[in-house]
Amino acid sequence: MSNPRTLARLALAVSVLTACAGDREIDSTRSPERIVVLAPAAAEILEALDLLDRVVGVGEFGPWPGALADRPRVGGYASPNVERVLDLRADLVLTTESAAATAAHARLGALGVRVVALDTSTYDGVFESLEQVGRLFGRERETAALASGMRAEIEEVRARAEGAPARRVLCVVGRDPLYVAGPGSHLDELIRLVGGENVAADAAAPYQQFSLEAVLERLPQVIVDSSDNGARALRGRAAGSWARFEFLPAVGDDRVYFIDPGRLAIPGLRLGEMARLMGQLVQPEIFGEARPEQLE
């Protein structure tokens, strides 16, 4: 249940802003000076642009650049703590698109805090987000250079994988229920980039709940499981919970990888690095085997 004092403070803030500003729109031409960032991919971009000194708060879910380790936490994507954001005097909340956060974003906007929600869930969205952040801070030239370097890295991986044997790949992003990476996700793009075939290529969304039966019928040859971000989560090349399905080629050939979500599942400036890692998992004959520390 909401704290009555919190609700009273929010109501007072709204009334003060309304009285002072009326229907004044947020100034979108001014470069933000006090930023709350909820999207790790956005934080990586800010770091590359040397703007982390403007960050006054971060979300609950990382990984975050080391320089942000001591910043106050303000909640998750879908439920940022509006009062905390106000206390930090933020003039921008930089987050990721989330239908669940619509109400919170609207409240922040009504209180005079600009909210920019980036699409960081897809391959193309990463580059669009980079351009968007560049425009926000007047750093278009710098972000264009970053995008150019990323594309060059990715194209180098694509060239190395040309003609590689097609392998059926499953990317797991959630368990209980089972969620997989489907078409439109950056993981799907990375799979195809290195010559793989996504067994969930017919999914209706970039990330979709999938039946275990459908997965087993498709006999994946490589399983990349980033479903667990817990401190004691299994990491490395191991059959783990998939071991009971001995008939799967991925299990029989020892090609099941449990990997930290930050290594592959959270897109951003490291797309080139992620492409090389996917190459190591799917086409080790070409890219070499992934080292244990790359999966942690």
Secondary structure, 3 states (H helix, E strand, C coil): CCCHHHHHHHHHHHHHHHHHHCCCCCCCCCCCCCEEECCHHHHHHHHHCCCHHHEEEECCCCCCCHHHCCCCECCCCCCCCHHHHHHCCCCEEEEECCHHHHHHHHHHHHCCCEEEEECCCEHHHHHHHHHHHHHHHCCHHHHHHHHHHHHHHHHHHHHHHCCCCCEEEEEEEECCCCEEECCCEHHHHHHHHCCEEECCCCCCCCEEECCHHHHHHCCCCEEEECCCCCCCCCCEECCHHHCCCCCCHHHHCCCEEECCHHHHCCCCCCHHHHHHHHHHHHCHHHHCCCCHHHCC
